Amino acid sequence: MRKLILTFIFFLLCLTSLADPINVAELVADENGNPIVYKNIDKVHPLASVTKMMTALIVFEKIENGELSLKDRVSISEGASRIGGSRIYMKQGEYMSVEDLLKSTIVYSANNAAYALAEHVGGSADGFVKIMRKRAKELGMDSTVYNTPTGLPTNMTGKDMDVSTARDIVKLSTEVLKHPAYLKMVNVKKSYIRNGRAEMPNRNKLIGSVQGIDGLKTGHHDSAGYNISISAKRGSKRIIVVVLGAPDEKERDKEVVTLVEKFYRRYEFIEKIKYERKNQFKEEFEIARNDKKRDSA
């Protein structure tokens, strides 16, 4: 029955899906990572800041394993302080908490914060990338290659770009969802660091604007286009939506909302049918049982 329901939802969504450019990848999956609606899900794309999901996952795992604490203080290196693109204010030699750096990484997408975490955990950015690659292999992300903790383009890092597929990013997203602390940290319209003295808006404008959307990470640079992985939960049903390579932020977010709303409308419709059929079966069973009692009397 479950397979039939998912197939029906897939069929209906495909009939009305937005006709995107051929290079755009889309994937709607359930919370276990099973694909429901998909297009170009094995096409390799530059990740941009969606890369930071893996950076944050590794840090959260080390916190939960007792190897790190949110309150640990991280010394900011000269290299981390100079990382460009999206960034927070930081200076060489100061100390910032792991918590503030995590918030900055996944809420504001600060590249210098992600590098500071990578150096603290891995000894160096390159050392941390080795951890990222190992974790990706463990998760079965066979089409993913990490080269940086941030996803910045080659002209800013001197490294090859971080790349993956929609299928692999769903695998990563399902793993991230096992860590409620990640969702709690990122499910805000704005966040605060430095004991509340510095405010950061969330780069994911869908959080707080669309019912049920509570994560996970956005990304963009010129070579990558506009990427996103979101999670959404309504009632007891959670889904993951990944879009890679959208032409602009507005179209990316519009498509995510379209996919989310259509999925839940179809899901609620099917649940209603199931409920009505269940009640109809119970009524028919009671009628048949009463008829049998009368016949036996």
C-alpha positions as a Markdown table, in Angstrom:
| # | Residue | x | y | z |
|---|---|---|---|---|
| 1 | Met | 0.0 | 0.0 | 0.0 |
| 2 | Arg | 2.8 | 2.4 | 0.9 |
| 3 | Lys | 4.6 | 1.8 | -2.4 |
| 4 | Leu | 1.4 | 2.4 | -4.3 |
| 5 | Ile | 0.8 | 5.7 | -2.4 |
| 6 | Leu | 4.3 | 7.0 | -3.1 |
| 7 | Thr | 4.0 | 6.0 | -6.8 |
| 8 | Phe | 0.6 | 7.8 | -7.1 |
| 9 | Ile | 2.1 | 11.0 | -5.5 |
| 10 | Phe | 5.1 | 10.8 | -7.9 |
| 11 | Phe | 2.8 | 10.5 | -10.9 |
| 12 | Leu | 0.6 | 13.4 | -9.9 |
| 13 | Leu | 3.6 | 15.7 | -9.1 |
| 14 | Cys | 5.3 | 14.8 | -12.4 |
| 15 | Leu | 2.2 | 16.0 | -14.3 |
| 16 | Thr | 2.5 | 19.4 | -12.8 |
| 17 | Ser | 6.2 | 19.9 | -12.1 |
| 18 | Leu | 7.8 | 23.1 | -13.2 |
| 19 | Ala | 9.7 | 22.7 | -16.4 |
| 20 | Asp | 13.3 | 23.7 | -15.3 |
| 21 | Pro | 16.4 | 23.9 | -17.3 |
| 22 | Ile | 18.0 | 20.6 | -18.2 |
| 23 | Asn | 20.9 | 21.0 | -15.8 |
| 24 | Val | 18.7 | 21.5 | -12.7 |
| 25 | Ala | 18.4 | 18.5 | -10.3 |
| 26 | Glu | 15.4 | 18.0 | -8.1 |
| 27 | Leu | 14.6 | 15.3 | -5.5 |
| 28 | Val | 11.8 | 14.9 | -3.1 |
| 29 | Ala | 12.4 | 12.1 | -0.6 |
| 30 | Asp | 10.9 | 10.8 | 2.6 |
| 31 | Glu | 12.7 | 11.1 | 5.9 |
| 32 | Asn | 14.5 | 7.8 | 5.2 |
| 33 | Gly | 15.9 | 9.1 | 1.9 |
| 34 | Asn | 13.6 | 7.1 | -0.4 |
| 35 | Pro | 13.0 | 9.1 | -3.6 |
| 36 | Ile | 9.4 | 10.1 | -4.3 |
| 37 | Val | 9.8 | 12.8 | -7.1 |
| 38 | Tyr | 13.1 | 13.2 | -8.9 |
| 39 | Lys | 14.9 | 14.6 | -11.9 |
| 40 | Asn | 18.6 | 14.5 | -12.8 |
| 41 | Ile | 19.4 | 13.2 | -9.4 |
| 42 | Asp | 22.7 | 11.6 | -10.4 |
| 43 | Lys | 24.0 | 14.7 | -12.3 |
| 44 | Val | 27.1 | 16.0 | -10.6 |
| 45 | His | 26.9 | 19.7 | -9.5 |
| 46 | Pro | 29.2 | 22.1 | -7.7 |
| 47 | Leu | 27.8 | 22.3 | -4.2 |
| 48 | Ala | 28.7 | 25.8 | -3.1 |
| 49 | Ser | 27.8 | 26.3 | 0.6 |
| 50 | Val | 25.7 | 23.1 | 0.8 |
| 51 | Thr | 29.2 | 21.7 | 1.5 |
| 52 | Lys | 28.9 | 23.1 | 5.0 |
| 53 | Met | 26.2 | 20.5 | 5.9 |
| 54 | Met | 29.0 | 17.9 | 6.1 |
| 55 | Thr | 31.3 | 20.3 | 8.0 |
| 56 | Ala | 28.5 | 20.9 | 10.6 |
| 57 | Leu | 27.5 | 17.2 | 10.7 |
| 58 | Ile | 31.1 | 16.2 | 11.6 |
| 59 | Val | 31.2 | 18.8 | 14.4 |
| 60 | Phe | 27.8 | 17.8 | 15.8 |
| 61 | Glu | 28.9 | 14.1 | 15.8 |
| 62 | Lys | 32.1 | 15.0 | 17.7 |
| 63 | Ile | 30.0 | 17.0 | 20.2 |
| 64 | Glu | 27.7 | 14.1 | 20.8 |
| 65 | Asn | 30.6 | 11.7 | 21.1 |
| 66 | Gly | 32.1 | 13.9 | 23.8 |
| 67 | Glu | 35.1 | 14.9 | 21.7 |
| 68 | Leu | 34.0 | 18.5 | 21.6 |
| 69 | Ser | 31.8 | 20.9 | 23.5 |
| 70 | Leu | 29.7 | 23.8 | 22.2 |
| 71 | Lys | 31.5 | 25.9 | 24.8 |
| 72 | Asp | 35.0 | 25.0 | 23.7 |
| 73 | Arg | 37.0 | 28.0 | 22.6 |
| 74 | Val | 38.6 | 28.0 | 19.2 |
| 75 | Ser | 41.7 | 30.1 | 18.4 |
| 76 | Ile | 41.2 | 32.0 | 15.1 |
| 77 | Ser | 44.2 | 31.6 | 12.8 |
| 78 | Glu | 45.4 | 34.1 | 10.3 |
| 79 | Gly | 44.3 | 31.8 | 7.5 |
| 80 | Ala | 40.8 | 31.4 | 8.8 |
| 81 | Ser | 40.4 | 35.2 | 9.5 |
| 82 | Arg | 41.3 | 35.9 | 5.8 |
| 83 | Ile | 38.7 | 33.6 | 4.2 |
| 84 | Gly | 36.4 | 35.7 | 1.9 |
| 85 | Gly | 32.9 | 35.4 | 0.6 |
| 86 | Ser | 30.1 | 35.3 | 3.1 |
| 87 | Arg | 31.8 | 35.9 | 6.5 |
| 88 | Ile | 31.5 | 37.2 | 10.0 |
| 89 | Tyr | 33.8 | 39.6 | 11.7 |
| 90 | Met | 36.7 | 37.8 | 13.3 |
| 91 | Lys | 40.3 | 38.6 | 13.8 |
| 92 | Gln | 43.5 | 36.6 | 14.1 |
| 93 | Gly | 44.3 | 35.5 | 17.6 |
| 94 | Glu | 40.9 | 35.9 | 19.2 |
| 95 | Tyr | 38.9 | 33.0 | 20.6 |
| 96 | Met | 35.3 | 32.1 | 19.6 |
| 97 | Ser | 33.1 | 29.3 | 20.9 |
| 98 | Val | 32.3 | 26.2 | 18.9 |
| 99 | Glu | 28.7 | 27.2 | 19.3 |
| 100 | Asp | 29.1 | 30.6 | 17.7 |
| 101 | Leu | 31.2 | 29.2 | 14.9 |
| 102 | Leu | 28.5 | 26.5 | 14.2 |
| 103 | Lys | 25.7 | 29.1 | 14.2 |
| 104 | Ser | 27.7 | 31.3 | 11.8 |
| 105 | Thr | 28.4 | 28.3 | 9.5 |
| 106 | Ile | 24.9 | 26.9 | 9.1 |
| 107 | Val | 22.7 | 30.0 | 9.7 |
| 108 | Tyr | 24.7 | 32.8 | 8.1 |
| 109 | Ser | 26.9 | 30.5 | 5.9 |
| 110 | Ala | 30.1 | 32.2 | 7.1 |
| 111 | Asn | 33.1 | 30.7 | 5.3 |
| 112 | Asn | 35.7 | 32.0 | 7.8 |
| 113 | Ala | 33.7 | 30.3 | 10.6 |
| 114 | Ala | 33.6 | 27.0 | 8.7 |
| 115 | Tyr | 37.4 | 27.2 | 8.2 |
| 116 | Ala | 38.0 | 27.9 | 11.9 |
| 117 | Leu | 36.0 | 24.8 | 12.9 |
| 118 | Ala | 37.8 | 22.7 | 10.3 |
| 119 | Glu | 41.2 | 23.8 | 11.5 |
| 120 | His | 40.2 | 23.1 | 15.2 |
| 121 | Val | 38.8 | 19.7 | 14.5 |
| 122 | Gly | 41.1 | 18.5 | 11.7 |
| 123 | Gly | 44.3 | 20.3 | 12.6 |
| 124 | Ser | 44.2 | 22.0 | 9.3 |
| 125 | Ala | 41.6 | 22.5 | 6.5 |
| 126 | Asp | 43.2 | 19.7 | 4.5 |
| 127 | Gly | 43.1 | 17.4 | 7.5 |
| 128 | Phe | 39.5 | 18.2 | 8.0 |
| 129 | Val | 38.7 | 17.5 | 4.3 |
| 130 | Lys | 40.1 | 14.0 | 4.8 |
| 131 | Ile | 37.5 | 13.5 | 7.6 |
| 132 | Met | 34.8 | 14.8 | 5.3 |
| 133 | Arg | 35.7 | 12.4 | 2.5 |
| 134 | Lys | 35.8 | 9.4 | 4.9 |
| 135 | Arg | 32.4 | 10.3 | 6.3 |
| 136 | Ala | 30.9 | 10.7 | 2.8 |
| 137 | Lys | 32.2 | 7.2 | 1.9 |
| 138 | Glu | 30.6 | 5.8 | 5.1 |
| 139 | Leu | 27.3 | 7.3 | 4.1 |
| 140 | Gly | 27.4 | 5.9 | 0.6 |
| 141 | Met | 27.9 | 9.3 | -1.1 |
| 142 | Asp | 29.7 | 7.7 | -4.0 |
| 143 | Ser | 29.4 | 10.7 | -6.4 |
| 144 | Thr | 30.6 | 13.3 | -3.8 |
| 145 | Val | 34.1 | 14.8 | -3.7 |
| 146 | Tyr | 35.0 | 17.3 | -1.0 |
| 147 | Asn | 38.0 | 19.6 | -1.3 |
| 148 | Thr | 37.1 | 22.4 | 1.1 |
| 149 | Pro | 35.1 | 22.8 | 4.3 |
| 150 | Thr | 33.0 | 25.6 | 2.6 |
| 151 | Gly | 32.3 | 24.9 | -1.0 |
| 152 | Leu | 34.0 | 28.1 | -2.2 |
| 153 | Pro | 34.9 | 28.2 | -5.9 |
| 154 | Thr | 38.4 | 27.3 | -7.2 |
| 155 | Asn | 39.4 | 31.0 | -7.8 |
| 156 | Met | 39.1 | 31.6 | -4.1 |
| 157 | Thr | 40.7 | 28.4 | -2.7 |
| 158 | Gly | 43.0 | 27.1 | -5.3 |
| 159 | Lys | 41.3 | 23.7 | -4.8 |
| 160 | Asp | 38.9 | 21.8 | -7.1 |
| 161 | Met | 35.3 | 22.5 | -6.4 |
| 162 | Asp | 33.3 | 20.4 | -4.0 |
| 163 | Val | 30.7 | 18.4 | -6.0 |
| 164 | Ser | 27.9 | 16.0 | -5.4 |
| 165 | Thr | 24.5 | 14.9 | -6.6 |
| 166 | Ala | 20.9 | 15.4 | -5.4 |
| 167 | Arg | 20.8 | 11.7 | -4.5 |
| 168 | Asp | 24.0 | 12.0 | -2.3 |
| 169 | Ile | 22.8 | 15.2 | -0.7 |
| 170 | Val | 19.6 | 13.4 | 0.4 |
| 171 | Lys | 21.8 | 10.8 | 2.0 |
| 172 | Leu | 23.6 | 13.5 | 3.9 |
| 173 | Ser | 20.4 | 15.2 | 4.8 |
| 174 | Thr | 18.9 | 12.1 | 6.4 |
| 175 | Glu | 22.0 | 11.8 | 8.5 |
| 176 | Val | 21.9 | 15.4 | 9.6 |
| 177 | Leu | 18.2 | 14.9 | 10.6 |
| 178 | Lys | 19.4 | 12.4 | 13.2 |
| 179 | His | 20.8 | 15.3 | 15.1 |
| 180 | Pro | 18.0 | 17.5 | 16.6 |
| 181 | Ala | 20.6 | 20.0 | 17.7 |
| 182 | Tyr | 21.3 | 20.9 | 14.1 |
| 183 | Leu | 17.6 | 21.6 | 13.4 |
| 184 | Lys | 17.2 | 23.6 | 16.6 |
| 185 | Met | 20.2 | 25.7 | 15.7 |
| 186 | Val | 19.2 | 26.4 | 12.1 |
| 187 | Asn | 15.4 | 26.6 | 12.4 |
| 188 | Val | 15.5 | 30.4 | 13.1 |
| 189 | Lys | 15.0 | 33.5 | 11.0 |
| 190 | Lys | 18.0 | 35.1 | 12.7 |
| 191 | Ser | 20.6 | 34.0 | 15.2 |
| 192 | Tyr | 22.9 | 35.7 | 17.7 |
| 193 | Ile | 26.6 | 35.2 | 18.6 |
| 194 | Arg | 29.1 | 36.9 | 20.8 |
| 195 | Asn | 26.8 | 36.7 | 23.8 |
| 196 | Gly | 23.9 | 38.2 | 21.8 |
| 197 | Arg | 25.8 | 41.3 | 20.7 |
| 198 | Ala | 26.0 | 40.2 | 17.0 |
| 199 | Glu | 22.9 | 39.4 | 15.0 |
| 200 | Met | 22.9 | 37.2 | 11.8 |
| 201 | Pro | 20.0 | 36.7 | 9.4 |
| 202 | Asn | 19.3 | 33.1 | 8.1 |
| 203 | Arg | 20.4 | 32.7 | 4.5 |
| 204 | Asn | 17.5 | 30.3 | 4.1 |
| 205 | Lys | 14.5 | 32.7 | 3.6 |
| 206 | Leu | 12.0 | 29.8 | 3.5 |
| 207 | Ile | 12.4 | 29.2 | 7.3 |
| 208 | Gly | 9.6 | 30.9 | 9.1 |
| 209 | Ser | 7.9 | 31.7 | 5.8 |
| 210 | Val | 6.7 | 28.3 | 4.7 |
| 211 | Gln | 4.8 | 26.0 | 7.0 |
| 212 | Gly | 6.9 | 23.1 | 8.2 |
| 213 | Ile | 10.2 | 24.0 | 6.6 |
| 214 | Asp | 12.9 | 23.8 | 9.4 |
| 215 | Gly | 16.3 | 23.3 | 7.6 |
| 216 | Leu | 18.8 | 22.6 | 6.2 |
| 217 | Lys | 21.3 | 24.5 | 4.0 |
| 218 | Thr | 21.5 | 26.9 | 1.1 |
| 219 | Gly | 24.4 | 27.4 | -1.3 |
| 220 | His | 25.4 | 29.6 | -4.3 |
| 221 | His | 28.3 | 30.7 | -6.4 |
| 222 | Asp | 28.5 | 31.5 | -10.1 |
| 223 | Ser | 29.6 | 28.0 | -11.2 |
| 224 | Ala | 27.2 | 26.2 | -8.9 |
| 225 | Gly | 24.0 | 28.2 | -9.5 |
| 226 | Tyr | 21.6 | 28.2 | -6.6 |
| 227 | Asn | 21.4 | 25.1 | -4.4 |
| 228 | Ile | 19.4 | 24.1 | -1.4 |
| 229 | Ser | 18.5 | 21.1 | 0.8 |
| 230 | Ile | 15.4 | 21.6 | 3.0 |
| 231 | Ser | 13.5 | 19.5 | 5.4 |
| 232 | Ala | 9.8 | 20.0 | 6.1 |
| 233 | Lys | 7.5 | 18.4 | 8.5 |
| 234 | Arg | 3.7 | 18.6 | 8.7 |
| 235 | Gly | 2.0 | 16.4 | 11.2 |
| 236 | Ser | 4.0 | 13.2 | 11.5 |
| 237 | Lys | 5.2 | 13.3 | 7.8 |
| 238 | Arg | 8.7 | 14.7 | 7.1 |
| 239 | Ile | 10.2 | 15.1 | 3.6 |
| 240 | Ile | 13.5 | 16.3 | 2.2 |
| 241 | Val | 13.7 | 18.4 | -0.9 |
| 242 | Val | 17.0 | 19.1 | -2.8 |
| 243 | Val | 17.4 | 21.5 | -5.7 |
| 244 | Leu | 20.8 | 21.9 | -7.4 |
| 245 | Gly | 21.7 | 24.3 | -10.1 |
| 246 | Ala | 18.7 | 26.6 | -10.2 |
| 247 | Pro | 19.2 | 29.8 | -12.2 |
| 248 | Asp | 18.5 | 32.2 | -9.4 |
| 249 | Glu | 17.4 | 32.3 | -5.7 |
| 250 | Lys | 13.8 | 33.3 | -6.4 |
| 251 | Glu | 13.2 | 30.4 | -8.9 |
| 252 | Arg | 14.9 | 27.9 | -6.6 |
| 253 | Asp | 12.8 | 28.9 | -3.6 |
| 254 | Lys | 9.7 | 29.1 | -5.7 |
| 255 | Glu | 10.3 | 25.5 | -6.9 |
| 256 | Val | 10.9 | 24.2 | -3.4 |
| 257 | Val | 7.7 | 25.7 | -2.2 |
| 258 | Thr | 5.8 | 24.2 | -5.2 |
| 259 | Leu | 7.2 | 20.8 | -4.5 |
| 260 | Val | 6.5 | 20.9 | -0.8 |
| 261 | Glu | 2.9 | 22.2 | -1.1 |
| 262 | Lys | 2.0 | 19.7 | -3.9 |
| 263 | Phe | 3.4 | 16.8 | -1.9 |
| 264 | Tyr | 1.5 | 17.6 | 1.2 |
| 265 | Arg | -1.8 | 18.3 | -0.7 |
| 266 | Arg | -1.5 | 14.9 | -2.4 |
| 267 | Tyr | -0.4 | 13.2 | 0.8 |
| 268 | Glu | -3.4 | 14.6 | 2.8 |
| 269 | Phe | -5.7 | 13.7 | 0.0 |
| 270 | Ile | -4.5 | 10.1 | 0.0 |
| 271 | Glu | -4.7 | 9.9 | 3.8 |
| 272 | Lys | -8.3 | 11.1 | 3.6 |
| 273 | Ile | -9.2 | 8.4 | 1.1 |
| 274 | Lys | -7.5 | 5.8 | 3.3 |
| 275 | Tyr | -9.4 | 7.0 | 6.3 |
| 276 | Glu | -12.7 | 7.0 | 4.5 |
| 277 | Arg | -12.1 | 3.5 | 3.0 |
| 278 | Lys | -11.2 | 2.2 | 6.5 |
| 279 | Asn | -14.4 | 3.5 | 8.0 |
| 280 | Gln | -16.4 | 2.2 | 5.0 |
| 281 | Phe | -14.9 | -1.3 | 5.5 |
| 282 | Lys | -15.7 | -1.2 | 9.2 |
| 283 | Glu | -19.3 | -0.2 | 8.5 |
| 284 | Glu | -19.7 | -3.0 | 5.9 |
| 285 | Phe | -18.1 | -5.5 | 8.3 |
| 286 | Glu | -20.6 | -4.5 | 11.1 |
| 287 | Ile | -23.5 | -4.8 | 8.7 |
| 288 | Ala | -22.4 | -8.3 | 7.5 |
| 289 | Arg | -21.9 | -9.4 | 11.1 |
| 290 | Asn | -25.3 | -8.2 | 12.2 |
| 291 | Asp | -26.9 | -9.9 | 9.2 |
| 292 | Lys | -25.2 | -13.1 | 10.2 |
| 293 | Lys | -26.5 | -12.8 | 13.8 |
| 294 | Arg | -30.0 | -12.3 | 12.5 |
| 295 | Asp | -29.8 | -15.3 | 10.2 |
| 296 | Ser | -28.6 | -17.5 | 13.1 |
| 297 | Ala | -31.3 | -16.4 | 15.5 |
